[in-house]
Structures are given as structure tokens and as C-alpha cells.
Amino acid sequence: MKKYLFLALTITGLSVSSCSDDDNIIDRIRTIDDIPVSVDASIDYLPINPFEIPVETDVNLRGALENESGVDNTIDQVEDIQLDDLEIELVSADDQDNFDFINSVTLGVRTDDLEYKEIASLNSVPTGQTVIELETTDDYLDEYAKSTSLKLVVKFDSTEDANDLKVRLNLELEAKIDPSL
């Protein structure tokens, strides 16, 4: 009877110890979906421009990730992060009721150390809309997200002037977090 008990314990021990490091890594990685980030941008004057004049605004992804995960310095544990959804909401404008003055819009990111990278766009803005949803790329933003100088860059191709324009960028991100990092 002791032989069978010893054999059973030995087989169990060998099977548990034979798990690869890859299995342990997969068990550690956690995905956080639908991380909400809202950023307001103001433009005093947006002239008619077919050249997409850029408007930059700071964004604090560090704070958004910490709020969502409940853990300080979560950004340092990010393995992959990408933009899932992006809506731009017209908050106010002195002379516009909707986005009819815009032909197209693109959104990108940049930092002091990294070049501009486009992450979302809408080539044909539907008429009568005060909220527009952009099509996102599948690009990963890890290096950008970890920077303390992250900026969102919005480029509007406008057909009419707009004064005192205020927009809200509502982003939803997905991040893969590895607590061992």
C-alpha cells in the first residue's frame, strides 16, 4: 500500500513540476478591457483648412490605468495596450451646432521622444452629428502610454470656420498587465 501511495505522490509531483514557465506567464497576465479615458480639447479658432491643422492635448493614461486596476504604477506592468474605441463629442462652439463643418478627422499620439503615430480616423463625417466614432487601428501603444509626455493630436479637415470650439475625446483602451514586471 505504501508503494502505491509513494508512486501516486511521485507522479503528482512530477506533473506539477513539469509546468513550463510559459504556463506561469499566461496565468499572471491579466487583461483590462474598456479602460475609460476622457480628454477635453479647446480650440479658439479653427479656420477652413484642407491641411488638417493639428490640435494637441495632454493625456494621463497612468492615472486612468491606476484608477481602473486599483494599483499604483500599473503603467509599468503594461505588456500591450491599444485603443479599442474612440468617440469625439462636440461640447460647444460659438457658431456650430454639430460636426457639419468637418470633412474628416484623424487622431494620433506623440511624445517628446517618439514620432507622431496615427491611431484613429474618420474619412467622411456624417452630417447632423454631435458625436462621431472614429475607426481605430490595431497598433499597440506601449511605448507611448508609458511616456510622461504623451499627447493626443487631433487633426480636423474643416470646410467652415469654427470659434471657441470645445470637444471631448472619449477613449476606451485595452491593456494586458503582467504584475511580475
PyMOL CGO cylinders between C-alpha atoms (Angstrom):
from pymol import cmd
from pymol.cgo import CYLINDER

trace = [
    CYLINDER, 0.00, 0.00, 0.00, 2.88, 2.40, 0.82, 0.3, 1, 1, 1, 1, 1, 1,
    CYLINDER, 2.88, 2.40, 0.82, 4.38, 1.71, -2.62, 0.3, 1, 1, 1, 1, 1, 1,
    CYLINDER, 4.38, 1.71, -2.62, 1.19, 2.83, -4.37, 0.3, 1, 1, 1, 1, 1, 1,
    CYLINDER, 1.19, 2.83, -4.37, 0.87, 5.93, -2.21, 0.3, 1, 1, 1, 1, 1, 1,
    CYLINDER, 0.87, 5.93, -2.21, 4.53, 6.81, -2.88, 0.3, 1, 1, 1, 1, 1, 1,
    CYLINDER, 4.53, 6.81, -2.88, 4.04, 6.20, -6.63, 0.3, 1, 1, 1, 1, 1, 1,
    CYLINDER, 4.04, 6.20, -6.63, 0.90, 8.38, -6.73, 0.3, 1, 1, 1, 1, 1, 1,
    CYLINDER, 0.90, 8.38, -6.73, 2.66, 11.21, -4.88, 0.3, 1, 1, 1, 1, 1, 1,
    CYLINDER, 2.66, 11.21, -4.88, 5.70, 10.96, -7.16, 0.3, 1, 1, 1, 1, 1, 1,
    CYLINDER, 5.70, 10.96, -7.16, 3.60, 11.12, -10.34, 0.3, 1, 1, 1, 1, 1, 1,
    CYLINDER, 3.60, 11.12, -10.34, 1.62, 14.07, -8.99, 0.3, 1, 1, 1, 1, 1, 1,
    CYLINDER, 1.62, 14.07, -8.99, 4.82, 15.89, -8.02, 0.3, 1, 1, 1, 1, 1, 1,
    CYLINDER, 4.82, 15.89, -8.02, 6.38, 15.32, -11.43, 0.3, 1, 1, 1, 1, 1, 1,
    CYLINDER, 6.38, 15.32, -11.43, 3.30, 16.51, -13.30, 0.3, 1, 1, 1, 1, 1, 1,
    CYLINDER, 3.30, 16.51, -13.30, 3.04, 19.70, -11.22, 0.3, 1, 1, 1, 1, 1, 1,
    CYLINDER, 3.04, 19.70, -11.22, 6.75, 20.49, -11.53, 0.3, 1, 1, 1, 1, 1, 1,
    CYLINDER, 6.75, 20.49, -11.53, 6.73, 19.91, -15.28, 0.3, 1, 1, 1, 1, 1, 1,
    CYLINDER, 6.73, 19.91, -15.28, 4.61, 23.01, -15.97, 0.3, 1, 1, 1, 1, 1, 1,
    CYLINDER, 4.61, 23.01, -15.97, 6.57, 25.34, -18.22, 0.3, 1, 1, 1, 1, 1, 1,
    CYLINDER, 6.57, 25.34, -18.22, 7.41, 28.94, -17.44, 0.3, 1, 1, 1, 1, 1, 1,
    CYLINDER, 7.41, 28.94, -17.44, 5.12, 29.91, -20.33, 0.3, 1, 1, 1, 1, 1, 1,
    CYLINDER, 5.12, 29.91, -20.33, 2.15, 28.47, -18.45, 0.3, 1, 1, 1, 1, 1, 1,
    CYLINDER, 2.15, 28.47, -18.45, 3.06, 30.58, -15.40, 0.3, 1, 1, 1, 1, 1, 1,
    CYLINDER, 3.06, 30.58, -15.40, 3.39, 33.73, -17.52, 0.3, 1, 1, 1, 1, 1, 1,
    CYLINDER, 3.39, 33.73, -17.52, 0.00, 33.16, -19.11, 0.3, 1, 1, 1, 1, 1, 1,
    CYLINDER, 0.00, 33.16, -19.11, -1.54, 32.71, -15.66, 0.3, 1, 1, 1, 1, 1, 1,
    CYLINDER, -1.54, 32.71, -15.66, -0.02, 36.01, -14.47, 0.3, 1, 1, 1, 1, 1, 1,
    CYLINDER, -0.02, 36.01, -14.47, -1.11, 38.20, -17.39, 0.3, 1, 1, 1, 1, 1, 1,
    CYLINDER, -1.11, 38.20, -17.39, -4.42, 39.93, -16.86, 0.3, 1, 1, 1, 1, 1, 1,
    CYLINDER, -4.42, 39.93, -16.86, -6.43, 41.87, -19.44, 0.3, 1, 1, 1, 1, 1, 1,
    CYLINDER, -6.43, 41.87, -19.44, -8.27, 45.03, -18.52, 0.3, 1, 1, 1, 1, 1, 1,
    CYLINDER, -8.27, 45.03, -18.52, -10.95, 45.92, -21.08, 0.3, 1, 1, 1, 1, 1, 1,
    CYLINDER, -10.95, 45.92, -21.08, -12.85, 49.16, -21.61, 0.3, 1, 1, 1, 1, 1, 1,
    CYLINDER, -12.85, 49.16, -21.61, -10.49, 51.45, -19.71, 0.3, 1, 1, 1, 1, 1, 1,
    CYLINDER, -10.49, 51.45, -19.71, -12.25, 54.82, -19.99, 0.3, 1, 1, 1, 1, 1, 1,
    CYLINDER, -12.25, 54.82, -19.99, -10.22, 57.96, -20.67, 0.3, 1, 1, 1, 1, 1, 1,
    CYLINDER, -10.22, 57.96, -20.67, -11.85, 61.32, -21.41, 0.3, 1, 1, 1, 1, 1, 1,
    CYLINDER, -11.85, 61.32, -21.41, -9.86, 64.32, -22.53, 0.3, 1, 1, 1, 1, 1, 1,
    CYLINDER, -9.86, 64.32, -22.53, -11.19, 67.79, -23.32, 0.3, 1, 1, 1, 1, 1, 1,
    CYLINDER, -11.19, 67.79, -23.32, -9.64, 69.91, -26.06, 0.3, 1, 1, 1, 1, 1, 1,
    CYLINDER, -9.64, 69.91, -26.06, -10.31, 73.58, -26.78, 0.3, 1, 1, 1, 1, 1, 1,
    CYLINDER, -10.31, 73.58, -26.78, -9.64, 75.47, -29.97, 0.3, 1, 1, 1, 1, 1, 1,
    CYLINDER, -9.64, 75.47, -29.97, -10.08, 79.24, -30.01, 0.3, 1, 1, 1, 1, 1, 1,
    CYLINDER, -10.08, 79.24, -30.01, -10.31, 79.43, -33.78, 0.3, 1, 1, 1, 1, 1, 1,
    CYLINDER, -10.31, 79.43, -33.78, -10.38, 76.63, -36.36, 0.3, 1, 1, 1, 1, 1, 1,
    CYLINDER, -10.38, 76.63, -36.36, -10.20, 78.11, -39.87, 0.3, 1, 1, 1, 1, 1, 1,
    CYLINDER, -10.20, 78.11, -39.87, -11.29, 76.45, -43.08, 0.3, 1, 1, 1, 1, 1, 1,
    CYLINDER, -11.29, 76.45, -43.08, -8.38, 74.14, -43.79, 0.3, 1, 1, 1, 1, 1, 1,
    CYLINDER, -8.38, 74.14, -43.79, -7.89, 71.23, -46.13, 0.3, 1, 1, 1, 1, 1, 1,
    CYLINDER, -7.89, 71.23, -46.13, -4.50, 70.57, -44.50, 0.3, 1, 1, 1, 1, 1, 1,
    CYLINDER, -4.50, 70.57, -44.50, -5.70, 69.25, -41.13, 0.3, 1, 1, 1, 1, 1, 1,
    CYLINDER, -5.70, 69.25, -41.13, -4.28, 71.72, -38.61, 0.3, 1, 1, 1, 1, 1, 1,
    CYLINDER, -4.28, 71.72, -38.61, -3.20, 69.70, -35.52, 0.3, 1, 1, 1, 1, 1, 1,
    CYLINDER, -3.20, 69.70, -35.52, -4.58, 70.37, -32.04, 0.3, 1, 1, 1, 1, 1, 1,
    CYLINDER, -4.58, 70.37, -32.04, -2.60, 68.80, -29.18, 0.3, 1, 1, 1, 1, 1, 1,
    CYLINDER, -2.60, 68.80, -29.18, -3.71, 67.96, -25.67, 0.3, 1, 1, 1, 1, 1, 1,
    CYLINDER, -3.71, 67.96, -25.67, -2.08, 66.09, -22.78, 0.3, 1, 1, 1, 1, 1, 1,
    CYLINDER, -2.08, 66.09, -22.78, -3.48, 62.74, -21.65, 0.3, 1, 1, 1, 1, 1, 1,
    CYLINDER, -3.48, 62.74, -21.65, -2.86, 60.91, -18.39, 0.3, 1, 1, 1, 1, 1, 1,
    CYLINDER, -2.86, 60.91, -18.39, -3.01, 57.18, -19.15, 0.3, 1, 1, 1, 1, 1, 1,
    CYLINDER, -3.01, 57.18, -19.15, -1.09, 56.43, -15.98, 0.3, 1, 1, 1, 1, 1, 1,
    CYLINDER, -1.09, 56.43, -15.98, -3.91, 57.77, -13.83, 0.3, 1, 1, 1, 1, 1, 1,
    CYLINDER, -3.91, 57.77, -13.83, -6.60, 56.02, -15.88, 0.3, 1, 1, 1, 1, 1, 1,
    CYLINDER, -6.60, 56.02, -15.88, -4.87, 52.65, -15.54, 0.3, 1, 1, 1, 1, 1, 1,
    CYLINDER, -4.87, 52.65, -15.54, -4.30, 53.12, -11.81, 0.3, 1, 1, 1, 1, 1, 1,
    CYLINDER, -4.30, 53.12, -11.81, -7.97, 54.05, -11.31, 0.3, 1, 1, 1, 1, 1, 1,
    CYLINDER, -7.97, 54.05, -11.31, -9.14, 51.02, -13.28, 0.3, 1, 1, 1, 1, 1, 1,
    CYLINDER, -9.14, 51.02, -13.28, -6.78, 48.49, -11.69, 0.3, 1, 1, 1, 1, 1, 1,
    CYLINDER, -6.78, 48.49, -11.69, -6.65, 49.98, -8.18, 0.3, 1, 1, 1, 1, 1, 1,
    CYLINDER, -6.65, 49.98, -8.18, -2.85, 49.55, -8.19, 0.3, 1, 1, 1, 1, 1, 1,
    CYLINDER, -2.85, 49.55, -8.19, -0.22, 52.32, -8.26, 0.3, 1, 1, 1, 1, 1, 1,
    CYLINDER, -0.22, 52.32, -8.26, 2.27, 52.28, -11.14, 0.3, 1, 1, 1, 1, 1, 1,
    CYLINDER, 2.27, 52.28, -11.14, 0.16, 49.88, -13.23, 0.3, 1, 1, 1, 1, 1, 1,
    CYLINDER, 0.16, 49.88, -13.23, 1.60, 51.52, -16.35, 0.3, 1, 1, 1, 1, 1, 1,
    CYLINDER, 1.60, 51.52, -16.35, 4.96, 49.92, -15.53, 0.3, 1, 1, 1, 1, 1, 1,
    CYLINDER, 4.96, 49.92, -15.53, 3.30, 46.48, -15.72, 0.3, 1, 1, 1, 1, 1, 1,
    CYLINDER, 3.30, 46.48, -15.72, 1.73, 47.00, -19.15, 0.3, 1, 1, 1, 1, 1, 1,
    CYLINDER, 1.73, 47.00, -19.15, 2.78, 44.48, -21.78, 0.3, 1, 1, 1, 1, 1, 1,
    CYLINDER, 2.78, 44.48, -21.78, 0.35, 45.56, -24.51, 0.3, 1, 1, 1, 1, 1, 1,
    CYLINDER, 0.35, 45.56, -24.51, -2.07, 48.47, -24.72, 0.3, 1, 1, 1, 1, 1, 1,
    CYLINDER, -2.07, 48.47, -24.72, -4.23, 49.54, -27.63, 0.3, 1, 1, 1, 1, 1, 1,
    CYLINDER, -4.23, 49.54, -27.63, -7.13, 51.82, -28.43, 0.3, 1, 1, 1, 1, 1, 1,
    CYLINDER, -7.13, 51.82, -28.43, -10.42, 49.92, -28.82, 0.3, 1, 1, 1, 1, 1, 1,
    CYLINDER, -10.42, 49.92, -28.82, -12.92, 52.74, -29.34, 0.3, 1, 1, 1, 1, 1, 1,
    CYLINDER, -12.92, 52.74, -29.34, -12.87, 56.50, -29.78, 0.3, 1, 1, 1, 1, 1, 1,
    CYLINDER, -12.87, 56.50, -29.78, -15.72, 58.98, -29.88, 0.3, 1, 1, 1, 1, 1, 1,
    CYLINDER, -15.72, 58.98, -29.88, -15.37, 62.71, -30.32, 0.3, 1, 1, 1, 1, 1, 1,
    CYLINDER, -15.37, 62.71, -30.32, -18.17, 64.74, -28.80, 0.3, 1, 1, 1, 1, 1, 1,
    CYLINDER, -18.17, 64.74, -28.80, -18.92, 68.35, -29.71, 0.3, 1, 1, 1, 1, 1, 1,
    CYLINDER, -18.92, 68.35, -29.71, -19.27, 70.04, -26.32, 0.3, 1, 1, 1, 1, 1, 1,
    CYLINDER, -19.27, 70.04, -26.32, -19.75, 73.58, -27.63, 0.3, 1, 1, 1, 1, 1, 1,
    CYLINDER, -19.75, 73.58, -27.63, -18.88, 76.03, -30.37, 0.3, 1, 1, 1, 1, 1, 1,
    CYLINDER, -18.88, 76.03, -30.37, -19.92, 79.66, -30.84, 0.3, 1, 1, 1, 1, 1, 1,
    CYLINDER, -19.92, 79.66, -30.84, -21.10, 79.19, -34.40, 0.3, 1, 1, 1, 1, 1, 1,
    CYLINDER, -21.10, 79.19, -34.40, -21.65, 75.44, -34.91, 0.3, 1, 1, 1, 1, 1, 1,
    CYLINDER, -21.65, 75.44, -34.91, -24.41, 73.10, -33.71, 0.3, 1, 1, 1, 1, 1, 1,
    CYLINDER, -24.41, 73.10, -33.71, -22.89, 69.84, -34.98, 0.3, 1, 1, 1, 1, 1, 1,
    CYLINDER, -22.89, 69.84, -34.98, -19.88, 68.46, -36.87, 0.3, 1, 1, 1, 1, 1, 1,
    CYLINDER, -19.88, 68.46, -36.87, -21.15, 69.53, -40.31, 0.3, 1, 1, 1, 1, 1, 1,
    CYLINDER, -21.15, 69.53, -40.31, -18.14, 71.87, -40.61, 0.3, 1, 1, 1, 1, 1, 1,
    CYLINDER, -18.14, 71.87, -40.61, -15.76, 68.86, -40.62, 0.3, 1, 1, 1, 1, 1, 1,
    CYLINDER, -15.76, 68.86, -40.62, -14.99, 66.65, -43.63, 0.3, 1, 1, 1, 1, 1, 1,
    CYLINDER, -14.99, 66.65, -43.63, -12.62, 64.27, -41.88, 0.3, 1, 1, 1, 1, 1, 1,
    CYLINDER, -12.62, 64.27, -41.88, -10.72, 63.86, -38.63, 0.3, 1, 1, 1, 1, 1, 1,
    CYLINDER, -10.72, 63.86, -38.63, -7.67, 61.88, -37.53, 0.3, 1, 1, 1, 1, 1, 1,
    CYLINDER, -7.67, 61.88, -37.53, -6.27, 61.20, -34.09, 0.3, 1, 1, 1, 1, 1, 1,
    CYLINDER, -6.27, 61.20, -34.09, -2.69, 60.37, -33.32, 0.3, 1, 1, 1, 1, 1, 1,
    CYLINDER, -2.69, 60.37, -33.32, -0.29, 60.22, -30.41, 0.3, 1, 1, 1, 1, 1, 1,
    CYLINDER, -0.29, 60.22, -30.41, 3.20, 61.57, -29.90, 0.3, 1, 1, 1, 1, 1, 1,
    CYLINDER, 3.20, 61.57, -29.90, 5.68, 62.12, -27.09, 0.3, 1, 1, 1, 1, 1, 1,
    CYLINDER, 5.68, 62.12, -27.09, 8.78, 64.24, -26.66, 0.3, 1, 1, 1, 1, 1, 1,
    CYLINDER, 8.78, 64.24, -26.66, 10.84, 61.21, -27.73, 0.3, 1, 1, 1, 1, 1, 1,
    CYLINDER, 10.84, 61.21, -27.73, 8.54, 59.37, -30.17, 0.3, 1, 1, 1, 1, 1, 1,
    CYLINDER, 8.54, 59.37, -30.17, 7.20, 60.50, -33.54, 0.3, 1, 1, 1, 1, 1, 1,
    CYLINDER, 7.20, 60.50, -33.54, 3.55, 61.10, -34.35, 0.3, 1, 1, 1, 1, 1, 1,
    CYLINDER, 3.55, 61.10, -34.35, 1.58, 57.88, -34.89, 0.3, 1, 1, 1, 1, 1, 1,
    CYLINDER, 1.58, 57.88, -34.89, -1.96, 57.83, -36.25, 0.3, 1, 1, 1, 1, 1, 1,
    CYLINDER, -1.96, 57.83, -36.25, -4.29, 55.62, -34.19, 0.3, 1, 1, 1, 1, 1, 1,
    CYLINDER, -4.29, 55.62, -34.19, -7.81, 56.52, -35.39, 0.3, 1, 1, 1, 1, 1, 1,
    CYLINDER, -7.81, 56.52, -35.39, -9.57, 58.31, -38.24, 0.3, 1, 1, 1, 1, 1, 1,
    CYLINDER, -9.57, 58.31, -38.24, -12.88, 59.06, -39.88, 0.3, 1, 1, 1, 1, 1, 1,
    CYLINDER, -12.88, 59.06, -39.88, -12.65, 59.99, -43.57, 0.3, 1, 1, 1, 1, 1, 1,
    CYLINDER, -12.65, 59.99, -43.57, -16.24, 61.08, -44.08, 0.3, 1, 1, 1, 1, 1, 1,
    CYLINDER, -16.24, 61.08, -44.08, -18.04, 62.70, -41.15, 0.3, 1, 1, 1, 1, 1, 1,
    CYLINDER, -18.04, 62.70, -41.15, -21.81, 62.08, -41.33, 0.3, 1, 1, 1, 1, 1, 1,
    CYLINDER, -21.81, 62.08, -41.33, -23.99, 65.18, -41.32, 0.3, 1, 1, 1, 1, 1, 1,
    CYLINDER, -23.99, 65.18, -41.32, -26.01, 66.34, -38.32, 0.3, 1, 1, 1, 1, 1, 1,
    CYLINDER, -26.01, 66.34, -38.32, -23.86, 64.54, -35.73, 0.3, 1, 1, 1, 1, 1, 1,
    CYLINDER, -23.86, 64.54, -35.73, -22.67, 65.94, -32.38, 0.3, 1, 1, 1, 1, 1, 1,
    CYLINDER, -22.67, 65.94, -32.38, -20.86, 62.68, -31.55, 0.3, 1, 1, 1, 1, 1, 1,
    CYLINDER, -20.86, 62.68, -31.55, -18.71, 60.86, -34.10, 0.3, 1, 1, 1, 1, 1, 1,
    CYLINDER, -18.71, 60.86, -34.10, -17.00, 57.50, -33.76, 0.3, 1, 1, 1, 1, 1, 1,
    CYLINDER, -17.00, 57.50, -33.76, -13.59, 57.06, -35.35, 0.3, 1, 1, 1, 1, 1, 1,
    CYLINDER, -13.59, 57.06, -35.35, -12.18, 53.84, -36.78, 0.3, 1, 1, 1, 1, 1, 1,
    CYLINDER, -12.18, 53.84, -36.78, -9.19, 52.71, -34.72, 0.3, 1, 1, 1, 1, 1, 1,
    CYLINDER, -9.19, 52.71, -34.72, -6.03, 50.97, -35.85, 0.3, 1, 1, 1, 1, 1, 1,
    CYLINDER, -6.03, 50.97, -35.85, -4.82, 47.76, -34.24, 0.3, 1, 1, 1, 1, 1, 1,
    CYLINDER, -4.82, 47.76, -34.24, -1.48, 49.33, -33.33, 0.3, 1, 1, 1, 1, 1, 1,
    CYLINDER, -1.48, 49.33, -33.33, -0.02, 48.82, -29.87, 0.3, 1, 1, 1, 1, 1, 1,
    CYLINDER, -0.02, 48.82, -29.87, 0.78, 51.97, -27.92, 0.3, 1, 1, 1, 1, 1, 1,
    CYLINDER, 0.78, 51.97, -27.92, 3.02, 50.54, -25.19, 0.3, 1, 1, 1, 1, 1, 1,
    CYLINDER, 3.02, 50.54, -25.19, 5.96, 52.92, -25.64, 0.3, 1, 1, 1, 1, 1, 1,
    CYLINDER, 5.96, 52.92, -25.64, 3.67, 55.94, -25.98, 0.3, 1, 1, 1, 1, 1, 1,
    CYLINDER, 3.67, 55.94, -25.98, 1.50, 55.02, -23.00, 0.3, 1, 1, 1, 1, 1, 1,
    CYLINDER, 1.50, 55.02, -23.00, 4.49, 54.70, -20.67, 0.3, 1, 1, 1, 1, 1, 1,
    CYLINDER, 4.49, 54.70, -20.67, 5.77, 58.18, -21.52, 0.3, 1, 1, 1, 1, 1, 1,
    CYLINDER, 5.77, 58.18, -21.52, 5.10, 61.08, -19.14, 0.3, 1, 1, 1, 1, 1, 1,
    CYLINDER, 5.10, 61.08, -19.14, 4.90, 63.43, -22.15, 0.3, 1, 1, 1, 1, 1, 1,
    CYLINDER, 4.90, 63.43, -22.15, 2.06, 61.66, -24.01, 0.3, 1, 1, 1, 1, 1, 1,
    CYLINDER, 2.06, 61.66, -24.01, -0.02, 63.96, -26.21, 0.3, 1, 1, 1, 1, 1, 1,
    CYLINDER, -0.02, 63.96, -26.21, -3.13, 63.29, -28.26, 0.3, 1, 1, 1, 1, 1, 1,
    CYLINDER, -3.13, 63.29, -28.26, -3.05, 65.05, -31.62, 0.3, 1, 1, 1, 1, 1, 1,
    CYLINDER, -3.05, 65.05, -31.62, -6.39, 65.75, -33.31, 0.3, 1, 1, 1, 1, 1, 1,
    CYLINDER, -6.39, 65.75, -33.31, -6.42, 66.91, -36.93, 0.3, 1, 1, 1, 1, 1, 1,
    CYLINDER, -6.42, 66.91, -36.93, -9.62, 68.35, -38.40, 0.3, 1, 1, 1, 1, 1, 1,
    CYLINDER, -9.62, 68.35, -38.40, -10.18, 68.89, -42.14, 0.3, 1, 1, 1, 1, 1, 1,
    CYLINDER, -10.18, 68.89, -42.14, -12.76, 71.70, -41.90, 0.3, 1, 1, 1, 1, 1, 1,
    CYLINDER, -12.76, 71.70, -41.90, -15.00, 73.29, -44.53, 0.3, 1, 1, 1, 1, 1, 1,
    CYLINDER, -15.00, 73.29, -44.53, -16.14, 76.20, -42.33, 0.3, 1, 1, 1, 1, 1, 1,
    CYLINDER, -16.14, 76.20, -42.33, -14.62, 78.34, -39.61, 0.3, 1, 1, 1, 1, 1, 1,
    CYLINDER, -14.62, 78.34, -39.61, -15.36, 77.39, -36.01, 0.3, 1, 1, 1, 1, 1, 1,
    CYLINDER, -15.36, 77.39, -36.01, -14.84, 79.66, -32.99, 0.3, 1, 1, 1, 1, 1, 1,
    CYLINDER, -14.84, 79.66, -32.99, -14.39, 78.67, -29.35, 0.3, 1, 1, 1, 1, 1, 1,
    CYLINDER, -14.39, 78.67, -29.35, -14.64, 75.01, -30.24, 0.3, 1, 1, 1, 1, 1, 1,
    CYLINDER, -14.64, 75.01, -30.24, -14.67, 72.53, -27.33, 0.3, 1, 1, 1, 1, 1, 1,
    CYLINDER, -14.67, 72.53, -27.33, -14.58, 68.79, -27.96, 0.3, 1, 1, 1, 1, 1, 1,
    CYLINDER, -14.58, 68.79, -27.96, -14.34, 65.78, -25.65, 0.3, 1, 1, 1, 1, 1, 1,
    CYLINDER, -14.34, 65.78, -25.65, -12.35, 62.74, -26.71, 0.3, 1, 1, 1, 1, 1, 1,
    CYLINDER, -12.35, 62.74, -26.71, -13.81, 59.60, -25.14, 0.3, 1, 1, 1, 1, 1, 1,
    CYLINDER, -13.81, 59.60, -25.14, -11.34, 56.73, -25.48, 0.3, 1, 1, 1, 1, 1, 1,
    CYLINDER, -11.34, 56.73, -25.48, -11.65, 53.10, -24.45, 0.3, 1, 1, 1, 1, 1, 1,
    CYLINDER, -11.65, 53.10, -24.45, -8.41, 51.15, -24.14, 0.3, 1, 1, 1, 1, 1, 1,
    CYLINDER, -8.41, 51.15, -24.14, -7.49, 47.54, -23.59, 0.3, 1, 1, 1, 1, 1, 1,
    CYLINDER, -7.49, 47.54, -23.59, -4.33, 46.63, -21.67, 0.3, 1, 1, 1, 1, 1, 1,
    CYLINDER, -4.33, 46.63, -21.67, -2.55, 43.40, -20.88, 0.3, 1, 1, 1, 1, 1, 1,
    CYLINDER, -2.55, 43.40, -20.88, -0.93, 43.67, -17.45, 0.3, 1, 1, 1, 1, 1, 1,
    CYLINDER, -0.93, 43.67, -17.45, 1.89, 41.47, -16.13, 0.3, 1, 1, 1, 1, 1, 1,
    CYLINDER, 1.89, 41.47, -16.13, 2.31, 42.07, -12.37, 0.3, 1, 1, 1, 1, 1, 1,
    CYLINDER, 2.31, 42.07, -12.37, 5.76, 40.45, -12.44, 0.3, 1, 1, 1, 1, 1, 1,
    CYLINDER, 5.76, 40.45, -12.44, 7.22, 43.32, -14.46, 0.3, 1, 1, 1, 1, 1, 1,
]
cmd.load_cgo(trace, "trace")
